[in-house]
Amino acid sequence: MPRNKSTIRKMLALSAIALVPTSVLADGYDYTGVEADPGLAARVSADIRAAGVLVAGSDNAFAPWEYLAGDDGQTPEGIDIDLASAMAAKLGLSYESRTAQFSSILPALGTNYDIGVSAMSITNERMQTVNFVNYVEAGSEWAVAAGNPRGFDPADICGDVIAVQTGSWYEGIVKEESEACVARGKDALNILPFSVQTEAMTRVAAGGADAAIAGGATVFYAAKQSGGAVEAMRPVGTLGGTGLVGIAVPKDDLELTQLISDTMNALMDDGTYGAILDHWGVASMAVPAAVINPKVDR
């Protein structure tokens, strides 16, 4: 069935989320008042101190956590960008967010990036190869086309077409759900992996998938920016609940891991952390402390 011009415009708006000028999206938090802490700054390694920059790998197509905006459409903005920039300022450094495919970030820690800051779910599997410092606790949401025209039922997803970001925790969990469906004698999920989250959302808006799944902040933001083409739906069962999100650090760099934890805790203590989360409307995701390799059940 041909789509009307209104639907096409909404699809185009959704696919361009990461490229909308900053003035159209939420303006970033003003962290320029964050002053360096001499004690923390003194613990920065010689190589990072010489460069004067804390470099992170980030999938900058994951609004509102990180996305490309600005007059040139290439300036990183978002919750993670503000938090990490404030953290770098506390260390007397500037912050550089290098755009990378999500699945490529962890393998490049210690070579291409000092840390990984990309709304990463902390999992036991990931903690086998990297250290994590948790900084928020996020829940999940399904994204469906407005009005749910494909009749997606979050309580019975067997046989459905699910769009998901490659390398994300959600890709792994929907694969497990698919296996569980088969074990119960039902149809497997048809999983459509995409390198960036916006592509998964666009496929849903276009009617090419029953649903996509991601963190709540991401889905709510995508729905808002889609102009009504996408809406959120609460998961049930194993896909419901919340999970910790963390900053990834090379496994063998315990000093940097501890420094990241101490610096994030300092931002919590002085109110900067809470102010940034409140600025982006995600204060409910705050955690009481930035813990190294916290216990998780996933």
C-alpha positions as CSV (number, residue, x, y, z in Angstrom):
1,M,0.0,0.0,0.0
2,P,1.5,3.4,-1.0
3,R,2.4,5.6,2.0
4,N,1.0,9.1,2.2
5,K,3.3,12.2,2.2
6,S,2.8,12.7,5.9
7,T,4.0,9.3,6.8
8,I,7.1,9.7,4.5
9,R,7.9,13.0,6.1
10,K,7.8,11.4,9.6
11,M,10.0,8.5,8.4
12,L,12.6,11.0,7.1
13,A,12.5,13.0,10.3
14,L,13.2,9.9,12.3
15,S,16.1,8.8,10.1
16,A,17.7,12.2,10.5
17,I,17.6,12.3,14.4
18,A,21.4,12.2,14.7
19,L,21.8,15.0,12.2
20,V,19.3,17.6,13.5
21,P,21.0,20.8,14.5
22,T,21.6,21.2,18.3
23,S,19.2,24.1,18.4
24,V,16.4,21.8,17.5
25,L,17.4,19.1,20.0
26,A,17.9,19.7,23.7
27,D,20.8,22.0,24.3
28,G,23.7,20.4,26.2
29,Y,24.4,21.1,29.8
30,D,26.9,24.0,30.5
31,Y,29.7,22.1,32.2
32,T,32.3,24.9,31.7
33,G,32.0,25.9,35.4
34,V,33.4,22.5,36.4
35,E,36.9,23.1,37.9
36,A,39.8,20.6,38.0
37,D,40.4,18.8,41.2
38,P,44.2,18.9,41.9
39,G,44.2,15.6,43.7
40,L,42.3,13.7,40.9
41,A,44.3,15.5,38.1
42,A,47.6,14.4,39.7
43,R,46.6,10.8,39.2
44,V,46.1,11.1,35.4
45,S,48.6,8.8,33.6
46,A,51.6,10.5,32.0
47,D,50.5,9.7,28.4
48,I,47.0,11.0,28.9
49,R,48.3,14.1,30.7
50,A,50.8,14.8,27.9
51,A,48.0,14.6,25.3
52,G,45.7,16.7,27.5
53,V,42.7,14.8,26.2
54,L,40.5,12.0,27.5
55,V,39.5,10.0,24.4
56,A,36.4,7.8,24.3
57,G,34.9,5.6,21.7
58,S,31.2,6.3,21.3
59,D,28.4,5.3,18.9
60,N,27.3,8.9,18.2
61,A,23.9,7.9,16.7
62,F,22.1,7.0,19.9
63,A,20.2,10.0,21.0
64,P,19.7,11.3,23.6
65,W,22.8,9.6,25.0
66,E,25.1,10.6,22.2
67,Y,24.4,12.0,18.7
68,L,26.0,14.3,16.1
69,A,24.6,17.8,16.0
70,G,25.9,21.4,15.8
71,D,26.1,23.7,12.7
72,D,28.2,21.1,10.9
73,G,26.1,18.1,12.0
74,Q,29.3,16.5,13.3
75,T,29.5,17.8,16.9
76,P,28.8,15.2,19.6
77,E,26.0,16.1,22.0
78,G,24.0,14.2,24.6
79,I,23.8,12.9,28.1
80,D,27.0,10.8,27.9
81,I,28.9,13.6,26.2
82,D,28.0,16.0,29.0
83,L,28.8,13.6,31.8
84,A,32.2,12.6,30.2
85,S,33.1,16.2,29.4
86,A,32.4,17.2,33.0
87,M,34.5,14.2,34.2
88,A,37.4,15.2,31.9
89,A,37.2,18.8,33.2
90,K,37.4,17.5,36.7
91,L,40.7,15.8,35.7
92,G,42.0,19.0,34.0
93,L,41.6,17.5,30.6
94,S,39.5,18.1,27.5
95,Y,37.2,15.4,26.2
96,E,37.1,13.8,22.7
97,S,34.3,11.5,21.7
98,R,35.4,9.5,18.6
99,T,32.5,8.1,16.6
100,A,32.6,4.3,16.2
101,Q,30.3,1.4,15.5
102,F,29.0,0.2,18.9
103,S,30.4,-3.3,18.5
104,S,33.9,-2.1,17.7
105,I,34.4,0.0,20.8
106,L,35.4,-2.6,23.5
107,P,38.0,-4.4,21.3
108,A,39.7,-1.0,20.7
109,L,40.0,0.1,24.3
110,G,43.6,0.9,25.2
111,T,44.6,1.4,21.6
112,N,42.1,3.8,19.9
113,Y,40.3,4.9,23.0
114,D,41.1,5.5,26.7
115,I,37.6,4.6,27.7
116,G,34.2,3.6,26.2
117,V,31.3,5.9,26.8
118,S,28.3,4.8,24.8
119,A,25.3,3.9,27.1
120,M,26.7,0.4,27.5
121,S,24.7,-2.1,29.5
122,I,27.0,-3.8,32.1
123,T,26.9,-7.6,31.6
124,N,28.9,-10.4,33.1
125,E,30.2,-11.4,29.7
126,R,31.5,-7.9,29.0
127,M,33.1,-7.7,32.4
128,Q,35.3,-10.7,31.4
129,T,37.2,-8.5,29.0
130,V,36.9,-4.9,30.3
131,N,36.2,-3.1,33.6
132,F,33.1,-1.1,34.1
133,V,32.2,1.9,36.3
134,N,28.4,2.2,36.6
135,Y,26.8,5.6,36.3
136,V,23.1,5.2,35.6
137,E,20.4,2.5,35.8
138,A,18.2,2.3,32.8
139,G,15.1,0.4,31.8
140,S,13.9,-1.0,28.4
141,E,11.1,0.0,26.0
142,W,9.8,-1.4,22.8
143,A,9.3,1.0,19.8
144,V,6.4,0.3,17.5
145,A,4.9,2.3,14.7
146,A,2.2,4.7,15.8
147,G,-1.1,2.9,16.5
148,N,0.7,-0.4,16.5
149,P,-0.6,-1.4,13.1
150,R,1.2,-4.7,13.1
151,G,-0.5,-5.7,16.3
152,F,2.7,-6.3,18.2
153,D,2.1,-8.0,21.6
154,P,5.0,-7.6,24.1
155,A,3.7,-10.6,26.0
156,D,4.0,-12.9,22.9
157,I,6.8,-12.0,20.5
158,C,7.5,-15.4,19.0
159,G,7.6,-15.2,15.2
160,D,7.8,-11.4,15.2
161,V,10.2,-9.3,13.2
162,I,12.4,-7.4,15.6
163,A,14.9,-4.6,14.7
164,V,17.9,-4.2,17.1
165,Q,21.3,-2.6,17.2
166,T,24.3,-4.9,16.5
167,G,26.5,-5.6,19.4
168,S,24.0,-4.3,22.0
169,W,22.8,-6.2,25.0
170,Y,19.4,-6.2,23.4
171,E,20.7,-8.2,20.4
172,G,21.8,-11.0,22.7
173,I,18.6,-11.0,24.8
174,V,16.3,-11.2,21.7
175,K,18.4,-14.1,20.4
176,E,17.8,-15.8,23.7
177,E,14.1,-15.1,23.5
178,S,14.1,-16.6,20.0
179,E,15.7,-19.8,21.2
180,A,13.1,-19.9,24.0
181,C,10.3,-19.6,21.5
182,V,11.7,-22.5,19.5
183,A,12.0,-24.6,22.7
184,R,8.3,-24.0,23.4
185,G,7.4,-25.2,19.9
186,K,6.8,-21.7,18.5
187,D,8.3,-19.7,15.6
188,A,11.7,-18.2,16.1
189,L,12.1,-14.4,16.0
190,N,13.1,-12.8,12.7
191,I,15.9,-10.5,14.0
192,L,17.0,-7.6,11.9
193,P,20.4,-6.2,13.1
194,F,21.4,-2.6,12.3
195,S,24.7,-0.9,12.9
196,V,23.1,2.2,14.4
197,Q,19.9,2.5,16.5
198,T,18.3,5.1,14.2
199,E,18.2,2.6,11.4
200,A,16.3,0.1,13.6
201,M,13.8,2.8,14.5
202,T,13.4,3.9,10.9
203,R,12.6,0.3,9.9
204,V,9.9,0.1,12.5
205,A,8.4,3.5,11.3
206,A,8.5,2.3,7.7
207,G,6.5,-0.9,8.6
208,G,9.4,-3.2,8.0
209,A,9.6,-4.6,11.5
210,D,7.0,-5.3,14.2
211,A,9.1,-3.5,16.9
212,A,12.6,-2.4,18.0
213,I,13.9,-2.5,21.5
214,A,16.3,-0.2,23.3
215,G,16.8,1.7,26.5
216,G,13.8,3.8,27.7
217,A,15.5,7.2,27.2
218,T,16.4,6.3,23.6
219,V,13.0,5.1,22.7
220,F,11.1,8.0,24.3
221,Y,13.5,10.4,22.6
222,A,13.1,8.7,19.2
223,A,9.3,8.8,19.6
224,K,9.4,12.5,20.4
225,Q,11.6,13.3,17.4
226,S,9.7,11.1,15.0
227,G,6.8,13.5,14.8
228,G,4.3,10.8,15.8
229,A,5.6,8.0,13.6
230,V,6.8,5.9,16.5
231,E,5.5,5.2,20.0
232,A,6.8,3.4,23.1
233,M,5.5,0.2,24.6
234,R,6.6,-1.3,28.0
235,P,8.3,-4.8,27.8
236,V,7.2,-7.7,30.0
237,G,9.0,-10.8,31.3
238,T,12.8,-11.1,30.8
239,L,12.9,-8.0,28.7
240,G,11.4,-5.8,31.4
241,G,13.1,-4.4,34.5
242,T,16.2,-2.2,34.7
243,G,20.0,-2.7,34.3
244,L,23.2,-0.8,35.1
245,V,24.9,1.3,32.4
246,G,28.7,1.9,32.7
247,I,31.9,3.4,31.4
248,A,34.2,0.8,30.0
249,V,37.9,0.8,30.8
250,P,40.7,-1.5,29.7
251,K,40.8,-4.6,31.9
252,D,44.5,-4.3,32.8
253,D,44.3,-0.6,33.7
254,L,43.1,-0.7,37.3
255,E,44.5,2.8,38.0
256,L,42.4,4.4,35.3
257,T,39.4,2.4,36.4
258,Q,39.7,3.6,39.9
259,L,40.3,7.2,38.8
260,I,37.2,7.1,36.6
261,S,35.1,5.8,39.5
262,D,36.5,8.4,41.9
263,T,36.0,11.3,39.5
264,M,32.4,10.3,38.7
265,N,31.7,10.0,42.5
266,A,33.2,13.5,42.9
267,L,30.7,14.8,40.3
268,M,28.0,13.1,42.3
269,D,29.1,14.8,45.5
270,D,29.4,18.3,44.1
271,G,26.0,18.1,42.4
272,T,27.2,18.2,38.7
273,Y,26.1,14.7,38.0
274,G,22.6,15.2,39.3
275,A,22.3,18.6,37.4
276,I,23.3,17.0,34.1
277,L,20.7,14.1,34.5
278,D,18.1,16.6,35.5
279,H,18.9,18.8,32.5
280,W,18.2,15.9,30.2
281,G,15.1,14.8,32.0
282,V,16.5,11.4,33.2
283,A,17.1,12.2,36.9
284,S,15.2,9.0,37.7
285,M,18.1,7.0,36.3
286,A,20.6,8.3,38.9
287,V,22.6,5.8,41.0
288,P,23.9,6.6,44.5
289,A,27.6,5.7,43.7
290,A,29.9,4.9,40.7
291,V,30.9,1.4,41.5
292,I,33.7,-0.6,39.8
293,N,32.4,-3.9,38.2
294,P,29.1,-4.0,40.1
295,K,27.2,-7.3,40.5
296,V,24.7,-7.7,37.8
297,D,22.2,-10.5,36.9
298,R,22.7,-10.5,33.2
